[in-house]
């Protein structure tokens, strides 16, 4: 009886459960069909951002800050049609080349692109701020990435290649250590040896290329260049010697000139001294001669005076005193002795 009493009730509950599941099935099936408006960007399609207006987000799956902005970024992408902007995202783990091209150093990183001109957005990843950034055109006040900093430049293309190689090496290292279970130090030794071998191989390739394109000079030209080089070296070695010889010659000439000047000055001084001495000799002798002449002239007059008085009207000159004549002769002798003493010194 109990089983018959609960049987219809259980049947009704199961029917209601099935009906509820049937009604909710289409809604639950519609959720996975809702596609994300955020477009994943890769190394093959990133050139799409060179046309139109774009907003890009660089993220990593393990980044907590990136995960916090996922919902805001999805909302911003849903309103992209209204804002007339395309929204994309770049996984730096899967696309290390793009992270190197945009030189991403922090996560999350946001970039605005308008007709191939890129700018870095440094605001919060909130929908309202992103919307105002586009509507109010705040990006016009931000300095664009131009020159070698532009993601489309040749420099950033090389940077993208380096980041791509580093990403492949990292994936290979994880394959060795995680998948194959090889110790990490063995992986490091492998990469060191591979680097050395690759470097040696590239060096060999460069040597072969240089040998293929190098054209040796003829023998006579090579000998001529060798002679020219030797002559240049000899000339360079002779230049310091010539400079020293010129300095010595100039010093000798200066010394000779100074000696000649000194000799001329001495000769001039000697001539002046001789002229002065001659003048001194001539002046006492002339004086003595004059005095003697006066004395001789006065001699007869003295005799006349001794004999008698002079006739009236005749001029009688004064008789020179003998003492005055002796003083003049003594002066003359002293002058001559001084001149004789000075003669050997000169």
SELUMGU-260786 format. One record per residue (C-alpha): residue number from 1; x, z, y; residue in three letters. Coordinates in nm, 4 decimals. Layout:
num; x; z; y; residuo
NUM; X; Z; Y; ALA
...
//
This chain:
num; x; z; y; residuo
1; 0.0000; 0.0000; 0.0000; UNK
2; 0.2795; 0.0918; 0.2343; UNK
3; 0.4549; -0.2340; 0.1585; UNK
4; 0.1333; -0.4260; 0.2207; UNK
5; 0.0749; -0.2371; 0.5489; UNK
6; 0.4241; -0.3146; 0.6960; UNK
7; 0.4488; -0.6674; 0.5628; UNK
8; 0.2314; -0.8427; 0.8252; UNK
9; 0.3952; -0.6399; 1.1045; UNK
10; 0.7476; -0.7422; 1.0012; UNK
11; 0.6340; -1.0997; 0.9729; UNK
12; 0.4950; -1.0919; 1.3273; UNK
13; 0.8183; -0.9400; 1.4664; UNK
14; 1.0288; -1.2042; 1.2961; UNK
15; 0.8071; -1.4791; 1.4330; UNK
16; 0.8349; -1.3374; 1.7854; UNK
17; 1.2144; -1.3155; 1.7470; UNK
18; 1.2369; -1.6761; 1.6374; UNK
19; 1.0156; -1.7865; 1.9259; UNK
20; 1.2314; -1.5996; 2.1776; UNK
21; 1.5459; -1.7543; 2.0354; UNK
22; 1.3865; -2.0967; 2.0475; UNK
23; 1.2840; -2.0551; 2.4126; UNK
24; 1.6278; -1.9229; 2.5198; UNK
25; 1.8181; -2.1853; 2.3223; UNK
26; 1.7956; -2.4666; 2.5777; UNK
27; 1.9063; -2.2329; 2.8597; UNK
28; 2.2051; -2.1117; 2.6603; UNK
29; 2.2876; -2.4695; 2.5626; UNK
30; 2.2729; -2.5761; 2.9295; UNK
31; 2.5428; -2.3284; 3.0386; UNK
32; 2.8346; -2.5068; 2.8696; UNK
33; 2.7094; -2.8371; 3.0087; UNK
34; 2.7725; -2.7172; 3.3676; UNK
35; 3.1009; -2.8809; 3.4625; UNK
36; 3.3546; -2.7356; 3.7027; UNK
37; 3.3901; -2.9158; 4.0317; UNK
38; 3.7591; -2.8227; 4.0488; UNK
39; 3.9699; -3.1170; 3.9406; UNK
40; 4.2885; -3.0432; 3.7394; UNK
41; 4.5910; -3.2189; 3.8877; UNK
42; 4.8841; -3.3393; 3.6792; UNK
43; 5.2034; -3.5364; 3.7345; UNK
44; 5.0128; -3.8553; 3.6508; UNK
45; 4.7236; -3.8224; 3.8967; UNK
46; 4.8626; -3.6106; 4.1805; UNK
47; 4.8931; -3.9184; 4.4032; UNK
48; 4.5151; -3.9052; 4.4510; UNK
49; 4.5706; -3.6350; 4.7129; UNK
50; 4.7482; -3.8927; 4.9320; UNK
51; 4.4080; -4.0324; 5.0296; UNK
52; 4.1245; -3.8394; 5.1914; UNK
53; 4.1069; -3.4645; 5.2442; UNK
54; 4.2043; -3.2212; 4.9696; UNK
55; 4.2580; -2.8527; 4.9012; UNK
56; 4.4947; -2.7621; 4.6152; UNK
57; 4.5484; -2.4319; 4.4398; UNK
58; 4.8604; -2.3542; 4.2351; UNK
59; 4.8044; -2.0844; 3.9754; UNK
60; 4.9247; -1.9437; 3.6448; UNK
61; 4.6960; -1.8151; 3.3649; UNK
62; 4.8815; -1.4820; 3.3493; UNK
63; 4.8624; -1.4219; 3.7287; UNK
64; 4.6075; -1.1440; 3.8177; UNK
65; 4.5815; -1.2539; 4.1824; UNK
66; 4.5029; -1.6063; 4.0697; UNK
67; 4.2279; -1.4817; 3.8413; UNK
68; 4.0675; -1.2875; 4.1276; UNK
69; 4.0273; -1.6046; 4.3341; UNK
70; 3.8899; -1.8224; 4.0511; UNK
71; 3.5225; -1.7547; 4.1303; UNK
72; 3.5744; -1.8085; 4.5063; UNK
73; 3.7557; -2.1327; 4.4372; UNK
74; 3.4753; -2.2546; 4.2116; UNK
75; 3.2175; -2.1769; 4.4827; UNK
76; 3.4286; -2.3607; 4.7378; UNK
77; 3.4497; -2.6610; 4.5039; UNK
78; 3.0707; -2.6684; 4.4561; UNK
79; 3.0251; -2.7037; 4.8324; UNK
80; 3.2962; -2.9670; 4.8525; UNK
81; 3.0443; -3.2485; 4.8870; UNK
82; 2.8853; -3.0756; 5.1851; UNK
83; 3.2258; -3.0143; 5.3445; UNK
84; 3.3370; -3.3669; 5.2491; UNK
85; 3.6496; -3.2414; 5.0790; UNK
86; 3.7929; -3.2630; 4.7278; UNK
87; 3.9183; -2.9511; 4.5499; UNK
88; 4.1888; -2.9420; 4.2866; UNK
89; 4.4078; -2.6973; 4.0952; UNK
90; 4.7528; -2.7102; 3.9354; UNK
91; 4.8685; -2.4993; 3.6404; UNK
92; 5.2379; -2.4343; 3.7116; UNK
93; 5.3022; -2.3554; 3.3462; UNK
94; 5.1761; -2.6934; 3.2295; UNK
95; 5.2971; -2.8851; 3.5358; UNK
96; 5.6338; -2.7421; 3.6494; UNK
97; 5.7200; -3.0749; 3.8128; UNK
98; 5.4343; -3.0422; 4.0642; UNK
99; 5.5319; -2.6850; 4.1449; UNK
100; 5.8817; -2.8118; 4.2219; UNK
101; 5.7493; -3.1026; 4.4280; UNK
102; 5.5505; -2.8610; 4.6480; UNK
103; 5.8285; -2.5988; 4.6201; UNK
104; 5.5903; -2.3234; 4.5107; UNK
105; 5.7598; -1.9812; 4.5049; UNK
106; 5.4566; -1.7469; 4.5159; UNK
107; 5.1221; -1.7435; 4.3347; UNK
108; 4.8537; -1.8263; 4.4149; UNK
109; 4.9586; -2.0987; 4.6600; UNK
110; 4.7141; -2.3144; 4.8591; UNK
111; 4.7800; -2.6494; 5.0251; UNK
112; 4.5710; -2.8716; 5.2530; UNK
113; 4.6203; -3.2484; 5.2447; UNK
114; 4.4805; -3.4964; 5.4943; UNK
115; 4.5689; -3.8646; 5.4452; UNK
116; 4.9052; -3.7837; 5.2890; UNK
117; 5.0009; -3.5097; 5.5409; UNK
118; 5.0410; -3.1697; 5.3735; UNK
119; 5.0081; -2.8228; 5.5223; UNK
120; 5.0422; -2.4789; 5.3674; UNK
121; 4.7315; -2.2576; 5.3810; UNK
122; 4.8377; -1.8922; 5.4043; UNK
123; 4.4982; -1.7284; 5.4407; UNK
124; 4.2997; -1.5385; 5.1755; UNK
125; 4.1405; -1.7331; 4.8925; UNK
126; 3.7894; -1.6277; 4.9956; UNK
127; 3.5113; -1.8831; 5.0207; UNK
128; 3.4135; -1.7973; 5.3811; UNK
129; 3.7728; -1.8263; 5.5082; UNK
130; 3.8257; -2.1517; 5.3217; UNK
131; 3.5015; -2.2933; 5.4594; UNK
132; 3.5892; -2.1972; 5.8206; UNK
133; 3.9374; -2.3444; 5.7731; UNK
134; 3.7792; -2.6831; 5.7017; UNK
135; 3.4784; -2.6751; 5.9366; UNK
136; 3.6708; -2.5448; 6.2394; UNK
137; 3.9707; -2.7632; 6.1569; UNK
138; 4.2128; -2.4771; 6.1772; UNK
139; 4.4588; -2.6827; 5.9798; UNK
140; 4.5376; -2.8806; 6.2961; UNK
141; 4.7234; -2.5794; 6.4382; UNK
142; 4.9451; -2.5504; 6.1283; UNK
143; 5.2807; -2.7258; 6.1239; UNK
144; 5.2795; -3.0047; 5.8629; UNK
145; 5.5388; -3.0491; 5.5896; UNK
146; 5.7370; -3.3454; 5.7170; UNK
147; 6.0736; -3.4988; 5.6428; UNK
148; 6.2492; -3.3798; 5.3310; UNK
149; 5.9925; -3.0990; 5.2898; UNK
150; 5.7088; -3.3442; 5.2305; UNK
151; 5.5994; -3.3574; 4.8632; UNK
152; 5.6146; -3.7368; 4.8799; UNK
153; 5.9796; -3.7443; 4.9980; UNK
154; 6.2722; -3.8479; 4.7806; UNK
155; 6.4210; -3.4972; 4.7994; UNK
156; 6.1082; -3.3350; 4.6607; UNK
157; 6.0886; -3.6024; 4.3913; UNK
158; 6.4338; -3.4944; 4.2739; UNK
159; 6.3224; -3.1333; 4.2885; UNK
160; 6.0236; -3.2212; 4.0741; UNK
161; 6.2545; -3.3761; 3.8139; UNK
162; 6.4702; -3.0618; 3.8019; UNK
163; 6.1647; -2.8393; 3.7608; UNK
164; 6.0322; -3.0673; 3.4855; UNK
165; 6.3616; -3.0414; 3.2957; UNK
166; 6.3660; -2.6636; 3.3358; UNK
167; 6.0074; -2.6457; 3.2079; UNK
168; 6.0932; -2.8490; 2.8993; UNK
169; 6.3949; -2.6298; 2.8303; UNK
170; 6.1746; -2.3199; 2.8613; UNK
171; 5.9185; -2.4637; 2.6195; UNK
172; 6.1983; -2.5518; 2.3758; UNK
173; 6.3370; -2.1993; 2.4029; UNK
174; 5.9936; -2.0542; 2.3229; UNK
175; 5.9660; -2.2884; 2.0262; UNK
176; 6.2988; -2.1641; 1.8890; UNK
177; 6.2321; -1.7940; 1.9443; UNK
178; 5.8556; -1.7672; 1.8836; UNK
179; 5.7639; -2.0443; 1.6439; UNK
180; 6.0836; -2.0621; 1.4375; UNK
181; 6.1814; -1.6966; 1.4817; UNK
182; 6.5428; -1.7721; 1.5836; UNK
183; 6.7200; -1.4902; 1.7758; UNK
184; 6.7395; -1.5381; 2.1503; UNK
185; 7.1225; -1.5357; 2.1600; UNK
186; 7.1292; -1.8241; 1.9111; UNK
187; 6.9023; -2.0199; 2.1438; UNK
188; 7.1346; -1.9455; 2.4378; UNK
189; 7.4406; -2.0600; 2.2382; UNK
190; 7.2592; -2.3793; 2.1483; UNK
191; 7.1803; -2.4582; 2.5130; UNK
192; 7.5382; -2.3809; 2.6243; UNK
193; 7.6838; -2.6130; 2.3622; UNK
194; 7.4293; -2.8815; 2.4475; UNK
195; 7.5244; -2.8550; 2.8163; UNK
196; 7.8963; -2.8941; 2.7406; UNK
197; 7.8420; -3.1906; 2.5099; UNK
198; 7.6120; -3.3571; 2.7593; UNK
199; 7.8676; -3.3077; 3.0379; UNK
200; 8.1468; -3.4577; 2.8294; UNK
201; 7.9273; -3.7515; 2.7338; UNK
202; 7.8345; -3.8216; 3.0972; UNK
203; 8.2015; -3.8035; 3.1965; UNK
204; 8.2895; -4.0573; 2.9278; UNK
205; 8.0115; -4.2851; 3.0506; UNK
206; 8.1422; -4.2665; 3.4082; UNK
207; 8.4965; -4.3504; 3.2922; UNK
208; 8.3706; -4.6535; 3.0991; UNK
209; 8.1683; -4.7730; 3.3967; UNK
210; 8.4667; -4.7354; 3.6312; UNK
211; 8.6888; -4.9281; 3.3912; UNK
212; 8.4335; -5.2070; 3.3701; UNK
213; 8.3963; -5.2482; 3.7477; UNK
214; 8.7570; -5.1698; 3.8483; UNK
215; 8.9668; -5.4766; 3.9321; UNK
216; 9.3423; -5.4044; 3.9109; UNK
217; 9.5643; -5.5406; 4.1891; UNK
218; 9.8307; -5.8064; 4.1173; UNK
219; 10.1804; -5.6806; 4.0487; UNK
220; 10.3362; -5.8076; 4.3707; UNK
221; 10.0574; -5.6480; 4.5743; UNK
222; 10.0991; -5.3173; 4.3949; UNK
223; 10.4766; -5.3275; 4.4547; UNK
224; 10.4178; -5.4108; 4.8196; UNK
225; 10.1764; -5.1223; 4.8586; UNK
226; 10.4302; -4.8935; 4.6924; UNK
227; 10.7022; -5.0072; 4.9336; UNK
228; 10.4672; -4.9636; 5.2247; UNK
229; 10.3830; -4.6132; 5.1126; UNK
230; 10.7521; -4.5252; 5.0799; UNK
231; 10.8332; -4.6680; 5.4213; UNK
232; 10.5484; -4.4699; 5.5752; UNK
233; 10.6767; -4.1529; 5.4110; UNK
234; 11.0306; -4.2234; 5.5352; UNK
235; 10.8996; -4.2923; 5.8831; UNK
236; 10.7054; -3.9671; 5.8811; UNK
237; 11.0189; -3.7838; 5.7663; UNK
238; 11.2274; -3.9451; 6.0442; UNK
239; 10.9823; -3.8597; 6.3183; UNK
240; 11.0681; -3.4842; 6.3270; UNK
241; 11.4418; -3.5677; 6.3287; UNK
242; 11.3970; -3.8127; 6.6157; UNK
243; 11.2010; -3.5552; 6.8070; UNK
244; 11.4762; -3.2957; 6.7563; UNK
245; 11.7443; -3.5446; 6.8636; UNK
246; 11.5478; -3.6334; 7.1738; UNK
247; 11.5156; -3.2649; 7.2571; UNK
248; 11.8903; -3.2127; 7.2095; UNK
249; 11.9704; -3.5162; 7.4259; UNK
250; 11.7378; -3.3992; 7.6976; UNK
251; 11.8939; -3.0526; 7.6878; UNK
252; 12.2440; -3.1986; 7.7097; UNK
253; 12.1458; -3.4189; 8.0026; UNK
254; 11.9935; -3.1220; 8.1788; UNK
255; 12.3090; -2.9186; 8.1206; UNK
256; 12.5266; -3.2045; 8.2484; UNK
257; 12.3099; -3.2459; 8.5550; UNK
258; 12.3275; -2.8756; 8.6243; UNK
259; 12.7089; -2.8773; 8.5869; UNK
260; 12.7425; -3.1786; 8.8168; UNK
261; 12.5217; -3.0111; 9.0740; UNK
262; 12.7300; -2.6945; 9.0558; UNK
263; 13.0552; -2.8913; 9.0951; UNK
264; 12.9163; -3.0806; 9.3909; UNK
265; 12.8081; -2.7563; 9.5501; UNK
266; 13.1535; -2.6110; 9.4939; UNK
267; 13.3175; -2.9213; 9.6430; UNK
268; 13.0864; -2.9053; 9.9424; UNK
269; 13.1716; -2.5389; 9.9908; UNK
270; 13.5462; -2.6179; 9.9571; UNK
271; 13.5212; -2.8972; 10.2118; UNK
272; 13.3417; -2.6701; 10.4515; UNK
273; 13.6094; -2.4001; 10.4062; UNK
274; 13.8904; -2.6534; 10.4628; UNK
275; 13.7201; -2.7862; 10.7730; UNK
276; 13.6836; -2.4361; 10.9082; UNK
277; 14.0474; -2.3569; 10.8297; UNK
278; 14.1649; -2.6805; 10.9921; UNK
279; 13.9662; -2.5970; 11.2986; UNK
280; 14.1137; -2.2500; 11.3024; UNK
281; 14.4674; -2.3920; 11.2605; UNK
282; 14.4201; -2.6525; 11.5287; UNK
283; 14.2762; -2.4161; 11.7844; UNK
284; 14.5683; -2.1593; 11.7865; UNK
285; 14.8312; -2.4382; 11.7778; UNK
286; 14.6639; -2.6178; 12.0656; UNK
287; 14.6457; -2.2970; 12.2561; UNK
288; 15.0162; -2.2220; 12.1952; UNK
289; 15.1115; -2.5752; 12.2983; UNK
290; 14.9120; -2.5447; 12.6131; UNK
291; 15.0717; -2.2123; 12.6889; UNK
292; 15.4175; -2.3565; 12.6255; UNK
293; 15.3462; -2.6496; 12.8486; UNK
294; 15.2296; -2.4157; 13.1172; UNK
295; 15.5408; -2.2100; 13.0751; UNK
296; 15.7626; -2.5154; 13.1056; UNK
297; 15.5795; -2.6286; 13.4124; UNK
298; 15.6216; -2.2870; 13.5627; UNK
299; 15.9998; -2.2786; 13.4801; UNK
300; 16.1220; -2.4877; 13.7739; UNK
301; 15.8851; -2.3111; 14.0019; UNK
302; 16.0438; -1.9831; 13.9064; UNK
303; 16.3840; -2.1185; 13.9751; UNK
304; 16.2680; -2.2293; 14.3152; UNK
305; 16.1360; -1.8834; 14.3847; UNK
306; 16.4646; -1.7282; 14.2739; UNK
307; 16.6591; -1.9622; 14.5004; UNK
308; 16.4451; -1.8975; 14.8060; UNK
309; 16.1016; -1.9098; 14.9384; UNK
310; 15.8960; -2.2211; 14.9008; UNK
311; 15.8349; -2.4441; 15.1835; UNK
312; 15.5218; -2.3970; 15.3711; UNK
313; 15.2372; -2.6173; 15.2502; UNK
314; 15.3612; -2.6370; 14.8879; UNK
315; 15.1450; -2.4975; 14.6041; UNK
316; 15.3375; -2.2536; 14.3922; UNK
317; 15.1799; -2.2009; 14.0433; UNK
318; 15.1714; -1.8670; 13.8901; UNK
319; 15.4483; -1.7901; 13.6371; UNK
320; 15.3327; -1.7128; 13.2838; UNK
321; 15.4324; -1.3762; 13.1556; UNK
322; 15.6618; -1.3607; 12.8509; UNK
323; 15.4435; -1.0950; 12.6880; UNK
324; 15.1436; -1.3291; 12.6784; UNK
325; 15.3543; -1.6010; 12.5134; UNK
326; 15.4781; -1.3607; 12.2446; UNK
327; 15.1201; -1.2488; 12.1656; UNK
328; 15.0113; -1.6104; 12.1180; UNK
329; 15.3021; -1.6801; 11.8846; UNK
330; 15.2227; -1.3712; 11.6777; UNK
331; 14.8587; -1.4823; 11.6477; UNK
332; 14.9704; -1.8254; 11.5301; UNK
333; 15.1973; -1.6755; 11.2648; UNK
334; 14.9114; -1.4551; 11.1346; UNK
335; 14.6791; -1.7540; 11.1097; UNK
336; 14.9362; -1.9527; 10.9154; UNK
337; 15.0016; -1.6647; 10.6769; UNK
338; 14.6249; -1.6238; 10.6128; UNK
339; 14.5938; -1.9979; 10.5475; UNK
340; 14.8927; -1.9834; 10.3055; UNK
341; 14.7257; -1.6952; 10.1207; UNK
342; 14.3934; -1.8803; 10.0896; UNK
343; 14.5535; -2.2047; 9.9671; UNK
344; 14.6278; -2.1003; 9.6021; UNK
345; 14.2843; -1.9395; 9.5644; UNK
346; 14.1079; -2.2650; 9.6415; UNK
//
